[in-house]
Amino acid sequence: MWEKDIELFKPSYVWPNPAFHFRLYYESDKCRTFLIENIAHNWSWLKEYRHRFRENDFFFVQLGWYFDEHLVQECNHIFEILGLRKDRFMFMFPDFSAKTMFEYFGFKGDIVNHNCFLDENLFKVVESEKKYDAIYTARLAPFKRHHLASKVENLALIAGNTSGELIKDLPPHKYINESHLSPEEVILKLSESKVGLLLSEFEGACYSSSEYLLCGLPVVSTRSHGGRDIWYNAYNSIVCDANPDSVAEAVKHLASQKRDPFRIRDMHISLAKELRDNFIQMHQSSLRACGDNSDADDFYKKNFRHKLLTSENPEFSLIF
């Protein structure tokens, strides 16, 4: 099934630019901890630098997209063909489904949905007149399935940057941004909306989803794979079928309800702290394995960064 020749093997997807999503998170004379995103994406880097990894290097792997069984098997094959140590790669699973699939192949990790690394202080509940029944913050890409909002009344759209194919037909809307919006402008538009929309079927945990919740908006989401639904409950969301009628009906129902925005926000923050603690405990375990007595919790609090993994660095040789 899989090519065993390293030089002939080609993953399903490799990062398209020379920079690598990579960050040195922690370093001491006993241990180094790196944050990376995905495995197959970074095939070229792993192939070139694997022989330079040190005995006490640990790699914490964020999963930025939905992994089906085939992609998990591909990841396992990459470890086999490159001879990578699974006990040195700690996976931050977006949900229990991903955890179950990866653990079947012997991978280690815990539930650390990467949305937990959003800085809640950058988002807030703003009391404002509601102008829109729903808002959809999404790239104008086909997988975002804007057409499912075609029957939603009083719709606002915020279109982010995208690459590749763009959708041509947008659903009827009362607002769409004509240029890039600042974070403050985005928060204002969210505050003017009653409901946040999430309409993709496959992607990652989707930062927009958590941004809605941190700003106190309840969410209407279609059923999805990739991890965003770990944040949803009966109070803060409705998960509906993927058709325009179901989406419109769910929006109408939530828009007519009075949901406490501060309760919605607090629910998200509470779960985020639990998931961050999973990461901290994994890091603490890696430190202990190296005989490093540093406090992982204290280090995290002093070095927290919005989204945690935010650098792209092509200069691998400076470290390895």
C-alpha positions in Angstrom: 0.0 0.0 0.0 2.7 2.5 1.0 6.0 3.3 -0.8 8.9 2.0 1.4 11.6 4.0 -0.5 12.1 7.2 1.3 13.1 9.1 -1.8 10.1 7.9 -3.7 7.5 8.3 -1.0 5.2 11.3 -1.5 2.6 12.2 1.3 -0.9 13.3 0.3 0.0 16.9 1.2 3.2 18.8 1.9 3.4 22.3 3.2 3.5 24.5 0.1 5.9 27.2 1.2 9.6 27.0 2.4 8.7 28.1 5.9 7.8 25.5 8.5 5.1 25.9 11.2 7.6 25.4 14.0 8.4 26.8 17.4 11.0 26.1 20.0 8.8 26.2 23.1 11.2 25.1 25.9 14.9 24.6 26.2 17.2 23.6 29.0 20.4 21.6 29.3 18.3 18.5 29.8 15.4 18.8 27.4 14.0 20.7 24.4 10.3 20.9 23.5 9.1 21.9 20.0 5.7 22.8 18.7 4.9 21.7 15.2 1.7 21.4 13.1 0.8 18.1 11.5 3.2 15.4 10.3 2.7 14.7 6.5 2.7 18.5 5.9 6.3 18.6 7.1 7.6 15.5 5.4 10.5 17.3 3.7 11.7 18.8 7.0 11.4 15.6 9.0 13.2 13.6 6.3 16.1 16.0 6.2 16.6 16.7 9.9 15.5 13.5 11.7 19.1 12.4 12.2 19.8 15.7 14.1 17.1 15.2 16.6 18.5 14.8 20.1 17.7 12.0 22.6 15.7 14.4 24.8 13.9 16.4 22.1 10.1 16.3 22.4 7.7 17.4 19.6 4.2 18.4 20.5 2.0 18.1 17.3 -1.0 20.2 16.7 -3.5 18.7 14.2 -4.8 21.6 12.2 -7.2 19.7 10.0 -9.5 16.7 10.1 -7.7 13.3 10.0 -9.6 10.4 8.6 -8.3 6.8 9.0 -6.3 7.0 5.7 -4.4 10.1 6.9 -3.7 8.5 10.3 -2.3 5.4 8.5 -0.2 7.7 6.4 1.1 9.4 9.5 2.0 6.0 11.0 3.8 5.0 7.8 5.9 8.2 7.9 7.0 7.3 11.4 7.9 3.8 10.2 9.8 4.8 7.1 11.7 7.6 8.8 12.3 5.7 12.0 10.8 8.4 14.2 10.2 7.6 17.9 6.5 7.7 18.8 7.4 8.3 22.5 9.0 11.6 21.5 6.0 13.0 19.6 3.1 14.1 21.7 -0.1 14.6 19.8 -2.6 17.3 20.7 -5.8 15.7 19.6 -8.8 18.0 18.6 -11.4 15.5 19.9 -11.9 12.0 21.1 -12.4 10.6 17.6 -8.9 11.6 16.6 -7.5 10.4 19.9 -9.0 6.9 19.3 -7.7 6.6 15.8 -4.2 7.7 16.5 -3.9 5.7 19.7 -4.8 2.5 17.7 -1.4 3.0 15.9 0.5 3.6 19.2 0.6 7.4 19.1 0.7 9.2 22.4 -1.1 12.4 23.4 -4.3 13.9 24.9 -7.2 16.1 24.0 -5.8 19.5 23.4 -8.0 21.2 20.9 -5.9 24.0 19.5 -8.7 26.5 20.0 -7.9 26.4 23.7 -4.9 28.5 22.9 -6.9 31.5 21.8 -6.3 34.4 24.2 -9.7 35.0 25.7 -8.6 38.5 26.6 -8.6 39.5 22.9 -12.3 38.8 22.6 -15.2 40.2 24.6 -18.9 40.5 25.0 -20.0 43.9 23.7 -23.6 45.2 24.3 -24.9 46.4 21.0 -28.0 46.7 19.0 -28.6 43.5 17.0 -28.7 44.2 13.3 -28.3 40.7 11.9 -29.9 37.4 12.7 -26.7 35.5 11.9 -23.1 36.2 10.9 -20.7 33.9 9.0 -17.0 34.6 9.3 -15.3 32.4 6.7 -13.0 32.3 3.8 -14.8 32.4 0.4 -13.8 28.8 -0.2 -16.1 26.0 -1.4 -15.6 23.8 1.7 -17.1 26.6 3.8 -20.5 25.9 2.1 -21.9 29.4 2.2 -24.8 28.2 0.1 -26.3 26.5 3.2 -27.1 30.0 4.5 -29.2 30.9 1.5 -32.4 31.0 3.5 -31.1 32.8 6.5 -32.7 36.2 6.9 -30.7 39.3 7.9 -27.3 37.6 7.2 -23.9 39.3 7.6 -20.7 37.9 6.0 -17.1 38.5 6.9 -14.8 37.2 4.2 -11.3 36.4 5.2 -8.2 35.8 3.0 -8.1 32.6 1.0 -6.1 30.9 -1.7 -7.2 28.6 -4.4 -10.7 28.4 -5.8 -13.2 31.1 -4.7 -16.9 30.7 -4.6 -18.8 32.8 -7.1 -22.3 32.9 -5.7 -22.9 34.3 -2.2 -26.1 33.8 -0.2 -28.4 36.9 0.1 -26.9 39.2 2.8 -27.3 42.6 4.4 -23.5 43.1 5.0 -20.2 41.9 3.7 -16.8 43.6 4.3 -15.2 45.3 1.4 -11.8 45.3 2.9 -9.9 43.6 5.7 -11.4 44.3 9.1 -9.4 44.9 12.3 -10.0 42.7 15.3 -12.0 45.4 16.9 -14.2 45.8 13.8 -14.8 42.0 13.7 -15.9 42.0 17.4 -18.3 44.9 16.7 -19.9 43.0 13.8 -20.2 39.9 16.0 -21.8 42.0 18.7 -24.4 43.2 16.2 -25.4 39.6 15.4 -27.6 37.2 17.2 -26.0 33.9 16.0 -22.7 32.7 14.6 -22.7 30.2 11.7 -20.3 27.3 11.0 -21.2 25.4 7.8 -18.2 23.3 6.7 -18.2 19.5 7.0 -14.5 18.9 7.2 -11.8 21.2 8.5 -9.9 21.8 11.8 -11.3 23.1 15.0 -12.1 26.5 13.3 -11.0 29.5 15.2 -14.1 31.5 14.1 -16.2 29.0 16.0 -14.5 29.8 19.3 -14.3 33.5 18.6 -18.1 33.5 18.3 -18.4 31.8 21.7 -15.9 34.1 23.4 -17.9 37.1 22.2 -21.0 35.5 23.7 -22.7 34.4 20.5 -24.6 31.1 20.3 -23.7 28.9 17.3 -25.5 27.2 14.6 -23.3 24.5 13.2 -23.8 21.7 10.7 -22.5 18.3 11.7 -18.8 18.4 11.2 -15.5 16.5 11.5 -12.3 18.2 12.8 -12.9 19.1 16.4 -15.0 22.3 16.6 -18.0 20.4 18.1 -16.1 19.6 21.3 -17.0 23.2 22.4 -20.7 22.9 21.8 -23.5 22.0 24.3 -27.2 22.3 24.5 -27.0 25.9 25.8 -24.6 27.5 23.4 -25.4 25.8 20.1 -27.6 23.9 17.7 -26.0 21.3 15.5 -28.3 20.8 12.5 -28.5 19.0 9.1 -26.6 20.3 6.2 -29.4 21.9 4.2 -30.6 25.5 3.9 -34.0 24.8 5.5 -32.4 23.2 8.6 -29.8 26.0 9.0 -32.5 28.7 8.6 -34.8 27.0 11.1 -32.0 26.6 13.7 -31.0 30.3 13.3 -34.5 31.4 13.7 -34.9 29.4 16.9 -31.7 30.6 18.5 -32.2 34.2 17.4 -35.5 34.2 19.2 -34.0 32.8 22.4 -32.4 34.9 25.1 -29.1 33.2 25.9 -26.8 34.9 28.4 -23.7 35.9 26.4 -21.5 35.9 29.5 -22.5 32.4 30.4 -21.6 31.3 26.8 -18.3 33.0 27.1 -17.5 31.5 30.5 -18.4 28.0 29.4 -15.8 28.3 26.6 -13.1 29.6 28.9 -13.7 26.9 31.5 -13.3 24.1 28.9 -10.3 25.9 27.4 -8.5 25.9 30.8 -9.2 22.2 31.1 -7.6 21.5 27.7 -4.7 23.8 28.4 -4.1 21.8 31.6 -3.9 18.6 29.5 -1.1 20.2 27.5 0.7 21.4 30.6 0.5 17.9 32.1 1.9 16.4 29.0 4.8 18.8 29.0 5.4 18.2 32.7 5.7 14.4 31.9 8.2 15.0 29.2 10.3 17.2 31.5 10.2 14.4 34.2 11.3 11.9 31.6 14.4 14.0 31.0 15.1 14.6 34.7 14.2 18.2 34.4 12.5 19.5 37.5 11.1 22.7 36.0 7.4 23.6 36.6 5.5 23.2 33.3 2.6 25.2 34.6 4.7 28.1 35.7 6.6 28.1 32.4 3.3 28.0 30.5 1.9 31.0 32.3 5.0 33.0 31.7 5.3 32.1 28.0 1.7 31.9 26.8 1.2 33.1 23.3 -2.0 33.7 21.4 -2.7 30.5 19.5 0.6 29.2 21.0 2.0 28.2 17.6 2.4 31.4 15.7 5.8 31.3 14.0 7.0 30.1 10.6 10.7 29.5 10.5 12.7 28.2 7.5 16.0 28.4 9.4 16.0 24.8 10.7 19.8 24.5 10.7 20.1 27.3 13.3 18.6 24.9 15.8 19.3 21.5 14.4 
